[in-house]
Amino acid sequence: MENPSVQISGLGLISALGRGQEATLRSLRSAIPAPRPASLFSTTITHPVFEVTDLPEFPEEKASRTLRLLLLALEEALAQAGLEDPADFRVGICMGTTVASQLNDIGFYRSFRETGSAPMAPVERFLEGNLSHSVARRYGLKGPALTVVNACSSGADAVGVALSWLRSGLCDIALAGGADEMNQVPLAGFSSLGIVSPDPCRPFDRERKGLNLGEGAGVLVLESFQSAERRGKKPLGRLLGYGAAADAHHLTAPHPEGRGLRRAIHEALQEGGVETGAIGFVNAHGTATPDNDVVEGRTLGEIFGPSLRFCSTKGYTGHTLGAAGAIEAGLTVLGLLEGWVPGNAGFSMVDPKIGMEPVREAVSVNARFALSTSLAFGGNNAVLLLGAP
């Protein structure tokens, strides 16, 4: 059954592409950022990553890098939505993350092991890892506040939860998205799994070797059309549907038949009342890992046909974990708004196991609807259906 869509009134982005919508679009038009070995911490792992450069310092010692990334994206989104003081409205907040909710301060552990004591600042930073409650306190928000930690679908799931709040009347405006920082713990973890590429990642390519980690944040200001009309705000785009389904198959690998992804796609389309033929393009999860890309590519082809326009933007941002679904939803909104999508970075050869190819270079699209897909460890699948304004 078709449900009412909600308006996207503001968008904030920060990643290796740059800070803000304009910088992001400039980078997408001009050049592919080159990943480099991690510089934010000492590590023997030399696999390249996508880091955010020139991140300004914050006066609060308790502000983790993840929270700082989120606050910068949030600042842009609120300004565009005309919400200088969001506490004046019924505003909820739902943010996704993974790193911010891990006990991830290596220096704290090392100091405690070697000396028997350690400073408490890292503990205070960890307690601030509940991103939604940290932001709600800063801005005095009185609506619902929830932080989603659901592996790499966290950012997309957070947007979907916020959509349900607006439809049920829990709030009039919702701040939704995700943030994650470059950190030694996930870099070591993904490296130990053997799915990190020694070269720039190549989503959906036959010779792909794995993912590159990235960092960043994406925030969408979602708003009921009644609230937007009262405030005189025109939409950047629309959020029409959200689908979520678990594979119940494996801790890390997707179901080989893409069962959960398939259900999530159909759920999002049904919720928004949109037929498969109306989808102009898909911003795919596309991690450049062997199993993920085969399952996702084949599933998209079976549902939408071989002529589907799709791409993965992880060749530009890296895999930003809990922020990925939010950043990619934001890039999908910009694609609908600008009328073009970037080429799939790193792609050159079709994988016969997939049987179709992503867009090789930037292409114009005149689309009303698009999907953004997120596939996560634990068999989590989340799909967002987005529409042009």
N, C-alpha and C positions, 0 to 999 in steps of 0.2 A: 504494500500500500504506500502511495506517495505521501511523504511528510513535508511540512513547510520547510523551505530552505532558510538559512540565516545569512545575514550580510557580513562580508569581511570589510571592516571599516579602516583597518590599519595593519601594517606589516613591517616587521623589523627583522633584519638579517645580519649576521656576522659569521664569517667563515674565512677559509684561506683565499676565497675570491675577493674579500674586502669587507669593509664595514658599511652597511647600508645598501639600499636598493640600487642606487646609481652606480656605486663602485662595483657591486655584484654584476650588474648588466654590462658595464664597461669591460670587466674581465672576461665575461662570457663571450663578448663580441670580438675581443682582440687576441687573447692568448690563453693557453692552458697553463695554470700555475704548476711549477715543477716541485714535486715533493722532495724533501731532503731529510737526512737523518735527524732525529730528535735533538733539539738544542735547549729545551726547557729543563732538562734534568740529565744527570750522568747515567749512561747506560752503555753496555757492550753490544747492544742490539743495533745494527746499522741499517735495518730496513727503512726506507723513506716514509715520511709522514707528512701530512698537510697541517702546518701550524698557522695560527693567527699571529700576524706580526703587528708590532706597535700597539699592543694592548695597554691602555692607560692604567696607571696605578690608582688604587682606591685608598682612601685614608683609613678605612676600617681594616684592622689586622684580621678580623674574622671573615672577611669576604674572600671566599675561595675563588680560584680562577673560573670555575664553572659559574658561580654566582655573578662574577663580574661580566662574563660573556652574556649571561641572561639579561642583566640590567641594561647593558648597552643596546641589545636588540629591543628590549622593552621600551626604552626611551624613544627609539625611532617609531615604534608602533603606536605608542600613546600620542606622540606629537602628530602623526598623520591622522589619527582618529579624532584629534581635537579634545583629548582627555587630559588636560593639564592637571586636573585634580580629580582622579577617578573615584575618590571617596565620596564625591557628591552624588554618585549613582549606585544602583544595585549591581555591583561588579563581583563576579566570581573569578577564580584563577585556578587553572589546572596545567601543571607542567610535568614533562617527562624528563627523566635522567637515568643514568646508571652510575657513572663515576662519582657524582656528588654524594651518593648514598652508600659508598664503600668506605671502609676504614683503610684509606689509601695513602697515609703519610709515612713513607719509608723512613724518613729522618727521625720521626717520633719513635718508631720501633727500634731503630738502630741505637738511638740514645738510651732508651730504656734497657736494652739488652746489655749495652756496654757499661753503663754507669748506674743502673738501677733507678734512674729518675729521668723525667723528660718534661719539657715545657707544656703547659696546658693549651697554648694557642691552637695547636693542631686539633685538639679535641673540640674546642669551641668552633673551629671551622667545620668540623664534621657535623656538629649539631645544627649548623646553619645549612647543611646539605639538603634539608627539606625546603626546596626552592620555593614552593608555593606559599608556605607559611612565612618564610623570610620576606618575600615580596609583599604579602598581605600586611605584615607588621609595618614595613617601611611606608606603605601608601595608605594605611588605615582602611583597608578593604573590609567590608562587612559581609560579603557574600560567601558562598562555599569555597573552600580551598583544599586542593588535593594534589599530591605529588605521585605520579605514576612511575613505577620502576618495573618495567616489563621488557627488559633487554632492549633489543634494537628497534622494537616497535613502539617504545615508550612515547616518543613525541607525537606519533600519529594517533595512538590511543588517547593521549591527553586531549587532542583536538576533538576526537569523537566523544569523549566524556563531556566536554564543554558544550558540544552540540546538543546532547541530551538534556543538559541543565537548562539551556535556553528554550528548548521545546516544551519542557515541563513547567516553565515559569519560575524556576529557582532563582534566576537572575535575569536582568535585561541585557547585560553586557558580560562577556567572558574573555579573559586573557588566557590564551592557550598556546602551547608550544613545547619546546624542550631545549636543553642545553647540556653540553658535556665538554670537558677539558681534555687536552692531551696529558696523559698520565702514565707513569711507569707500570702500574699494576695491569691495566688492560693490554699495554704493549707487550709485556712479558707473557701474559695469558694467551693472547692470540698467536704470539710467536711459538709458544709451546704446543699449540694445536696444529702448527704447520700450515696455517692458511694466510700468512702474511707474505706479500710479494716483495722480492728484492729489487723490483723495478716499478716504475709507474704502473698502476693497475690498468687492466684492459677488460672492462665489463663486456660480457657476452662474446668475446673473441675466442677463437679456437685455441690460441696459445696462452690464454690467461693463466696467471700463476698464483693469484690470491689478491687479498685486499691491501689497501693502504689505510691506516688509521688517520682520522682528522679530528678537528674540534670546531666548536662554534655554537650558535644559538639561533633559533627562529621563533618568532612570536606573531600570532595572529590575533587581532582584536575582532572578536565575533560579536554580533549584535542583532537583536530582533529588528525586523524592518519597522515595527512601530516605534521602537526607541530611536532608531536612526532617523526616521522621519521627524520626530519631535526635536532632534538635535540638528536637523538640516544637513546630515552627512550622506554624501553619495557613496555608493559601494565601489570598492576595488574589484570585488568578485563575490561569489556566493559559495557557501558550503551546503551541499544538498544531501549528502548521505555518507554513512560510515558503516563499514562491515568489519567484523572481527570473528575469527574462527581459529581454533587450535587443531593442529594435526594429530596430537596424541600419538606420536610416532617415535620420536628420538629426541635426546637431549639437545643435540646441535644440528642434526641434518633435517632438511625438510622432507615431507612425505614424497616419495618418488613420483606419485601421480598428482601432486599438488592439490590434494583434497581440501585442505584448510584454506589455501589461497583462493581456490575456485569458489568455495562457499562465501568467503569474505567479499569477493568481487560481486557476486550475484546479490548478496545482501545489500551492499552499498548502492548498486544500480536500482534494485527494487525499492529501497527506501527513498531514493530520489526520483523515482518514476521515469528513469532514462533507459532507453534501449541500447544494446551493445553497439548497434550501428551508428549511434549518435556520438560516440566517444572519438574525439579528434586526435588525442594522443595519450600515451601513458608515460608518466615519469616512474620508471621501474626501480625497484630496490637495487638490483644489479650490483652485487658486491664484488664481482670478478672472482669468486670462489667456484670451484668446479661444480659442486652439487647444486648450489643455489641458482646459478645462472641457467643450468639445464632445466631444472624444474620450473623456474619462473618463466623462462622464454617459451618452453613448450606449452605451458598453461595459457599464457597470453595468446599464443598462436591458435590454440584450440578454441578459445572463447571468441576472439576478435578476428581471426583470419590472418593469413600471411602478409596482407598489405598494411597491417597496423603500423602506425608511426609510434615508435617507442624509443626511449633512451634511458641511460643511467647517468646521473650527474655526479656520481662518486669519483669519476676521473678528474673532476674540478675541485671537489671539496674533501675527498677522502671519505671514509666511513666514520661519521660523527656519532655513532652509537645512539644514545638516547635522544640526541638532537636531530638525527637523520630524518625521521618522519616529518618533523616540523619544518626544517630547512627545505626539504624537497617539496612539501606542500606549498611553501612560499614561492619556490621557483616555478611550480606549476601555475600558481596564480599569476606570476609575472609573464609566463608563457602565453596564457590566455589573454592577458591585458595587452601585451606587446605584439601578439600575433606571430610569434616565432619561437622555435625551440632549438637549443644548441645541438651540435653533433655529439655523438657518443665518443668521448675521448678515448683514444687507445685502440679503437676497433679497426681491424683490417681484414680478418678472415672469418667466414661463416663457420660456425661449429655445426657439423652435420647432425649432432645429437639434438640441437635446437631447431635447425631447419629454416631459420629466418634471421634477418639482420636488423639491428637498430639503425636509426638515421646516422649517416656517416658524417654529415656536416650540417651546419645551421640551415633550417628550412622554415619557410613561411607556413603558418597554419591559420586557417579561418575557422576556429572551433568554438562551439558553445560550451562543450563539456570535456573534462579530462579526468584521469585517475592518477592518484599517487599511491603506490603500493609499498608496504613495509613487511619484511619477513624477518623473524627473530628467532634466536635460540629458544628452546622449549617448544618449538612448533607454533609460535604465535604468528598470526597473520592479521594485518590491519590494512584497510583500504579506505581512502578518502575520495569522495566524488565531489569535484569542484566545478564551478560554472563561471562563465564570463559575467561581467556586471550587467 
